[in-house]
Amino acid sequence: MEYDQHVKNRLKRIVGQVKDGLNMIEQGENCREIVTQLSAAHSALNQEIEVMVSTNLEQCVRESIKQDGKTENLVKEAIDLLVKSR
């Protein structure tokens, strides 16, 4: 699967949030502020995983329908990925 620039940009933003959290720890910031920062990164990462899995599933289903019409395993794999990410 090919990923567009939006996916890469969102992941870079998440990396920045995690780095900011680390900087906050190193600077002795308040725990509440650090947790808020890291929670934002966690939430954004979960959303990105959901987008990636759903986009990939859609593409795989379209391709499978063209080839043999079997999609049962694709849906199970996508659900397994989402469960694993939690």
Secondary structure, 3 states (H helix, E strand, C coil): CCCCHHHHHHHHHHHHHHHHHHHHHHCCCCHHHHHHHHHHHHHHHHHHHHHHHHHHHHHHHHHHHHHCCCCHHHHHHHHHHHHHCC
